[in-house]
Amino acid sequence: MKAIIIDDERKARNLLRVLIEENCSKITKIIEAEDLLSGVALIKEEQPQIVFLDIEMPEHSGLEILNFINKEDVNFEIIFTTAYNEFAINAFQLSAIDYLLKPLRAETVKNATEKAIQQIGKSEISLKLEELNKSLKTSNFNKIGLPFSDGLKFVNFEDIILFEADGMYTKVTTIKETEILVCKPLRHFVELLEIQPTFYKPHRSYLINLKYIREYIRKDGGYIIMDNDKSVSIANDKKEEFLTIIQNIG
């Protein structure tokens, strides 16, 4: 299995090479490039399975890769390496794109590489990149990428009614689709959407969009009815907080 490292800093390339060689035995050939254009040329020539791509480079950012490769030719996985701030990282997470934060560590390189190997040929990386670039250009992170069995769906936050835990999976209900089974646990979405004020976790099994609450029923310990008729439990330790929130909404 081949990998290409594209990074303008020699020390960064050397470190990443060592970490890959010591922790990722499935990668048997590693090629290096010091800028995006020479990296693109190597991608076309070598046909790698994985590309480790730095974002902040002179001349061309790693995010511009689709400007130089046709979308239909992107048949490899990309793992971005970056020192980006938390605000931009949120866009990566929402777009379901893998990244490594500098300074790099052996465990994170190993985990990201193993995950990328599993996703080769089925992750729709070009679609993810398009959505990521839109988000970064507008600073308007209003969509989230939902990986499911057949690919990836990008859904507007405002179209999501609720998330429901299902073991290590999550059922996502939107105004357009009854249910999408997503291969991520509920905590992934709780962490990712904690900065979105319309989402609230009333119970360990649910994350709801407050704009789609239809009723609050006090009997039977108290529960919520959403606009799609779904009943959602409220944890005992969340009732007071929840009632305060809905009173403020009103």
N, C-alpha and C positions, 0 to 999 in steps of 0.2 A: 504494500500500500504506500502511495506517495503523498508527501505533504510539501507545500511551498510556504516559506516564511517571507512575508513582504514587510520590511521595516527599514527606515532610513538610518537607524542607529545600529552600528556594528555590535556593540556590547549587548544590546537587547536581542539581536538575532542569535548571538552566541549563547546567551543564557537560555533562550527558548529552545534552541537546538539541543542543548545538554539535557534540559528537563524532558523533552520529548524522547530522546534516546534512552534516558534512564527509566522512564515511566510508561512509555507507550510502545510496547513490543510489536504491535501490529503494523506500525509505520516503519518500513524498511528502507525508505529513501527520502532524504530531506534536501530540498533545493532552496536557495536563498536569492532574494532580490532586494535592492536598496531603494526602489521607488515603485510607484504603481504601474507605470507604463512598461518597465522591464519585467515586472511581475506578471502583468497581463500577457506579455509575449511568452513567458515561461509556462503560464497556464495553458495557452493554446498549443504549445509544443509538447509539454509533458503530460497533460491530462491528469492532474492530481485528483485525489479523492477529498483532500482537506486543504484549505488555505487559511493560514494564520495571517491576518491582515491588520496592520497598524492603521489607526484612523488619522492621527496627526502627523502628516508628512509634508515636506515642501512640494511645491508644484501642484500635486493632486492629492486630495484626501482619500483614504481608503473607501470612504462612503461613495465615491464617484465611480466605483468599479463598473456599474451598469452602463456608464457612458462609453465604455470601451469594449464591452462584451455583450453580445446579443443575449437577451433573456433566455431564449431557448437553448443556448449553449452553456448556461450555468447549471452544470450537472455535478457540482461538487459542493461540499459543505464549507461555510465560512465561519471562522471563529475570530471575532475582532479582538484586538489588544488595544487597551486604551487607559488613559489617566483621566478620562472625562469626569466631570462633576456629577453629583447625584441627580440633578435635574435631567441631564441628558441620558443617564443610565435608565431612568424611568421609561424613556422612549424605547430603549432597547428591550426592556422587559415586556412592555406592552406589545411590541412587535414580535415577541417570541424568538429573538435573535440571541445567539450565544456570544458571550464576551468574556474576556479575562482582564481584570483590573491590574494595572502595574502598581507596585512591583509584583512580578509573577511568583507563584508558589507551586511547588511540585504537585500537591494534591489537587489544586484547582485546574492545572493543566491536564492532569490525568483524567479527572472527571469530565471536563469539557470535551476532551478528545474521544473518550469512550461514548459519550452521548452523541457526538457528531457522527461517529462510525455507525451507530445504530440508525441514524436518520438519513444516511446517504441514499439519494434517489427518491425520497418521499417527503421532504420537508418544505418544498416550494420556496426556496431561499430567495428567488427573484421577487416574488410577491411580498415577502417580508421586508426586503430591502426597499422596495418602492414605498411601502407604508411608513417605514422608518424615516426615509428621506422627506416625505411629506410632513411628518410630525416635527422633525428637526428644523425644517425651513419655516414653518409657521408657528412653532412653539405651541401648537394647539393639539395636545395629546387627547384626542376625543374618541379613539378607537382602541380596541384590544384584540390581539390575535389569540384565537381559541384553537389549539391543536386537537384534532379528533381523528378517528380511525381512517378517514378517507383523505385527510389533508389538513387544511387550515382555513378558518373563517375569520374575517375581520368584522367586528361588530361595534357599532357606536355605543358608548356608555349609556346614552339616554334610551336605547332600545332594549336594554337588559332589564328584565323584571326581577329575577332572583338567581342566586347560585345555591345549590343544595349538595351537601356532601354525600358521596357514595363510595365509601372506602377510600382508596387512593385515587379515585376519579371524582369528577364534579359534574352534576347535571346543571346545565345553564338554560334557563327559559328566557326567550325574548318575545317581543311583540309580534315577530314574524314567524318564529318557529317554536313549536311546543316544547321541544327539549333537544339539547345538544349534549352528548356525553363526551366530556373533555378529559384527556389523559393528564390531568394535574389535580393535586389535592386541593381542598377548599382553602387551606391556609395560604396557598400560593396567591389566590385572588384577594384574600383578606389583606395580605401584606402589600400587594400591588396597588390596591384601590383605596388604601387608607387615607390618601390625600384627596380623594374624591368625596366631597361632603354629602352627596346624595346616597351613598352606600352605607349600610349599617348592619352590624352583626347582632341580632337579637337572641341568638341561640348558637351553640357550637356547631350545629348542622346547617345553618343558613346564613347567607349574606344577601340582604334585600336592597332594592332600589326604593327609597322612601317615596318617590313620586308615584309609585304604583300601589301604595296602600289604599285599600278601599274601606276597610272597617277594622276597628279594634273591638273584640268581644271580651267582656270582663269575666263571664262565667267559665267554668272548667279550668280555673287557674289563669285565664287570660291568654288570648292568642290573636293573631293577625290574619285577616283575609286579604289577599292580594287581588288586583284587578282581573287576574286570570282564574279566580276562584280557588287558588291554592291557599290552604291553611298553613300558617307558620307559627311554630311554638315560640314562646318567649321564656328565657331562663329566669328563674326566680330573682337572681341577683341583677337582672337587667331591666326589670319592670319599671322601677322608679325612673331610671335613666331614659327608657323608651318613652314613658308618658311625658316627661319633660321635653323631649325632642319633638314629639308630635304636637304638643301644645304650642311650641315656638313656631312650628310650621303653620299652624292654624292662625 
